[in-house]
Amino acid sequence: MTAHRHLIVFAAANGAMAVMLGAFAAHGAGPAVKTLLTTGAQYQMVHAVLAVACALWSGGGRLARMAGWLAATGGLVFSLALSMIALMSLPAMGMVAPVGGVLMIAGWAVLLFAALRSDR
C-alpha cells in the first residue's frame, strides 16, 4: 500500500467516525454533551477531507502528505479528547484537546508551505 493510500484509509476512517459522532450528537446525546460532540465531529470531518485532498494532490509531494497526516491526526486527537470529556466525564482530557488543535494548525501551516514551494 502506498503512502497516499495509507493516508486516504486513515482519513476515511476519521470521516466515518465523524459522521457517527455527529449523528449520535444530533439524535442520542443529551444537551449537556451535544455541543462538545458536535464540535469534535465538525473538526474531525473537516480535517479528514483536508487529508484526502493532501493525499490526492499530485504536485504537493511529501509535504502535502505530511500536512494531511498532521491534520487528520489532529482532528482525531481533538475529537477524541472532546468525546472523552463529554461521554466519560474526564475533564483532564481538556489538556489533550489543545494538542489536537496544534496538530491541525501545523497541518494547515505545512500545507501553506507546500503550496508556496509547488511552483518551483
Stockholm file with secondary structure:
# STOCKHOLM 1.0

chainA/1-120         MTAHRHLIVFAAANGAMAVMLGAFAAHGAGPAVKTLLTTGAQYQMVHAVLAVACALWSGGGRLARMAGWLAATGGLVFSLALSMIALMSLPAMGMVAPVGGVLMIAGWAVLLFAALRSDR
#=GR chainA/1-120 SS CCHHHHHHHHHHHHHHHHHHHHHHHHHTCCHHHHHHHHHHHHHHHHHHHHHHHHHHCTTTHHHHHHHHHHHHHHHHHHHHHHHHHHHHCCGGGGGTHHHHHHHHHHHHHHHHHHHHHTTC
#=GC SS_cons         CCHHHHHHHHHHHHHHHHHHHHHHHHHTCCHHHHHHHHHHHHHHHHHHHHHHHHHHCTTTHHHHHHHHHHHHHHHHHHHHHHHHHHHHCCGGGGGTHHHHHHHHHHHHHHHHHHHHHTTC
//
